[in-house]
Amino acid sequence: MAHTTQLLAFCLACILFQATSLVSAGRQRYAILNAGDEPMLQGTWSSGSGVVTTGANFFNPRTRSFIPPRVPGQAYSFTQDGYWEFAKYRVQPNPRKPECITSQLIWQHGSYNLHANGTLQLYPIAREGAQLLTSSCDTNNPPEEMYDVSEEYTLVDTWVDLHHGVPSSALRLTDAWGNRSPSLYKIYDPPMMLPTDNLYLEYIGIP
């Protein structure tokens, strides 16, 4: 009986130790980023399963067309020297018509500033981003349209979390209204991106 009690106590101690280790591994190296932390920001960060990513696998700049991922999600890429890229795939059902599903694909890129107070400002290159809205019940979906929307986040925090059972670097962006992005996990470093400079030339006065 005493031996059984000792064995049970030992097993409980092992379980407690493993649980503590998992928690420790999942929340270590927590940091709030600010100016000078660009090396920590560098990489491609993707939500969920990591299927959505930036780069040529998501958007073809030659044809200005999208390659829809298998599942929805979003991704950001950052370089150390101040460039970023964004990809998003969103699917939304219609409560009144469940058979009608709308989807949104967004891509844009540009430059960023990470300030000393922790604010992250994203500046898109004008007239280069793209958005495509489609509906499964509409045969006359509009064509791709230009998209360039600046973004600002007042808090950028990162940590190491257990993602699919593997310790992974995680990132979260919070705006001034307290809206938080989903947890984004680093899937590439260096980041997978299209060229960071202007991809298109604009000719003034030529139709």
C-alpha positions, 0 to 999 in steps of 0.5 A: 500500500505504501509503495502504491502511494509513493508511486502515485505521488511520483506520477502526480509529480511528473505530470505537474512537472510536465504541465509546468514545463509546457506552460513555461515553454509556451509563454517564454521570451514575451516581449513588447516590440518598439524601435530597434526590435526590427530583427525580432519582427522580421519574418513571415507570420501566418494565422492558423494552419499557416496556409495563407502566406505572402509572396508569389504563392498568393498574388501574381503581380504580372496578371494581378490575380490571386491564387486562393488558398485552401482555407481562410487566414491572413499573413504579414511579412516584415524585413529588418530594413522597413518593408512589409507585405500583407495577404488575407483570405476571408470567407463569409456565409450569408445567414439568409442564403446559406448556399451563398458564400462571399469571399475576400482576397487582399494583397498589399505591400509597402514600408513600415515604421516601428516607433519608440513608443511601440506604435507600428505604422504600415504605409502601402505603396499607392495603387499597387495593392489588390482586392477581389470580392466574389460570391458563389451566387453571383455569376457577374462578380466584379473584377479585381480592384486597387487596394491601399489602406494604411494600418496602425497598431499601438501594441506589437507583442511576441512570445514563444507558444506551442503551435501544433505541439511545436514551440513557435514564435508568435506575434500579435498586433493590437490597434488603438481600439483594442482590436487584436489580430489572431495569433500569427506564427512565424513560418519563414525567416527570412520572409517569403515576399514579392519584391519590396519596391514598386512593381508597377510604373504609372504613366501620367496622361496615357490612358 
